[in-house]
């Protein structure tokens, strides 16, 4: 099987959504709230021992958040393997690699909710 990779990334601040188009034709839409709640950094996961390479079910239980925490300020490419999302509240520590983002979208389908 060929490796799946992103062919396009766009953010819509009005809708609060990030869209990734993948090489297999999938167009995955992620809410900013889900992306922030699923931030893979050690601070958000509660320490290095809780960091995982796959999304966990608790990431889909999205709490009320400060609007600045889910307002995307900037997107930064990390080489050709990941993104760093910069949030209006100053948080910018999570490195969302492509495998993690694809798994997050797939898990959102499994849990019966849109990403």
C-alpha positions as CSV (number, residue, x, y, z in Angstrom):
1,X,0.0,0.0,0.0
2,X,1.3,3.4,-0.9
3,X,1.9,5.9,1.9
4,X,-0.9,8.4,2.4
5,X,0.2,12.0,2.6
6,X,-1.5,15.5,2.6
7,X,-1.9,17.3,-0.7
8,X,-3.5,20.4,0.7
9,X,-4.2,22.2,4.0
10,X,-6.6,25.1,4.5
11,X,-8.0,26.8,7.5
12,X,-11.4,28.6,7.7
13,X,-11.4,30.9,10.7
14,X,-15.1,31.7,10.3
15,X,-16.2,28.1,10.4
16,X,-13.4,27.2,12.9
17,X,-12.2,24.3,10.7
18,X,-9.0,23.0,9.3
19,X,-9.3,20.9,6.1
20,X,-6.6,18.4,5.0
21,X,-6.9,16.9,1.5
22,X,-5.1,13.5,1.4
23,X,-3.4,11.7,-1.5
24,X,-6.1,9.0,-1.4
25,X,-8.7,11.6,-2.2
26,X,-10.1,12.0,1.4
27,X,-11.0,15.5,2.4
28,X,-10.8,15.5,6.2
29,X,-12.4,18.4,8.1
30,X,-11.2,19.0,11.7
31,X,-12.9,21.5,14.1
32,X,-10.5,23.8,15.9
33,X,-12.0,22.7,19.2
34,X,-11.1,19.1,18.5
35,X,-7.6,20.0,17.3
36,X,-7.0,22.0,20.5
37,X,-8.5,19.3,22.7
38,X,-6.4,16.7,21.0
39,X,-3.1,18.7,21.2
40,X,-0.4,16.1,21.4
41,X,2.0,18.2,23.6
42,X,3.2,17.0,27.0
43,X,1.5,19.9,28.7
44,X,-1.9,19.1,27.2
45,X,-1.6,15.4,27.7
46,X,-0.6,15.7,31.4
47,X,3.1,14.8,31.1
48,X,5.4,12.8,28.8
49,X,4.1,9.5,30.2
50,X,0.6,10.3,28.8
51,X,1.7,11.2,25.3
52,X,0.5,8.7,22.7
53,X,1.0,8.4,19.0
54,X,-2.7,7.6,18.5
55,X,-5.7,9.7,19.5
56,X,-7.5,8.5,22.7
57,X,-11.3,8.5,23.3
58,X,-11.1,11.3,25.8
59,X,-10.0,13.7,23.1
60,X,-13.5,13.5,21.6
61,X,-15.1,14.7,24.9
62,X,-14.6,18.4,24.1
63,X,-15.1,20.8,27.1
64,X,-16.1,24.4,26.9
65,X,-13.0,26.4,26.1
66,X,-12.0,30.0,26.1
67,X,-12.6,31.4,22.6
68,X,-8.9,32.4,22.3
69,X,-7.9,28.7,23.0
70,X,-9.8,27.6,19.8
71,X,-9.0,30.6,17.6
72,X,-6.2,29.6,15.2
73,X,-3.6,32.3,14.7
74,X,-1.1,30.6,12.4
75,X,-0.1,27.2,11.0
76,X,3.6,26.3,10.7
77,X,4.9,23.4,8.7
78,X,7.5,21.2,10.5
79,X,9.6,19.7,7.7
80,X,7.4,17.5,5.5
81,X,6.0,15.5,8.4
82,X,3.9,17.7,10.7
83,X,2.2,21.0,11.6
84,X,2.4,23.2,14.6
85,X,-0.8,25.1,15.3
86,X,-0.5,28.5,16.9
87,X,-3.5,29.5,19.0
88,X,-4.6,33.0,20.0
89,X,-4.1,32.3,23.7
90,X,-0.3,31.7,23.0
91,X,-0.3,27.9,23.0
92,X,1.9,26.5,20.2
93,X,3.7,23.4,21.6
94,X,1.9,20.5,19.9
95,X,3.5,18.9,16.9
96,X,0.7,17.3,14.9
97,X,2.3,14.8,12.6
98,X,0.5,13.5,9.5
99,X,-0.1,10.0,10.9
100,X,-1.6,11.5,14.1
101,X,-3.9,13.9,12.1
102,X,-5.1,11.1,9.8
103,X,-5.7,8.8,12.8
104,X,-7.6,11.7,14.5
105,X,-9.9,12.0,11.5
106,X,-10.4,8.2,11.3
107,X,-11.2,8.0,15.0
108,X,-13.7,10.8,14.7
109,X,-15.6,8.6,12.2
110,X,-15.4,5.7,14.6
111,X,-16.9,7.7,17.4
112,X,-19.7,8.9,15.2
113,X,-18.9,12.6,15.2
114,X,-17.4,14.9,12.7
115,X,-13.8,15.9,13.4
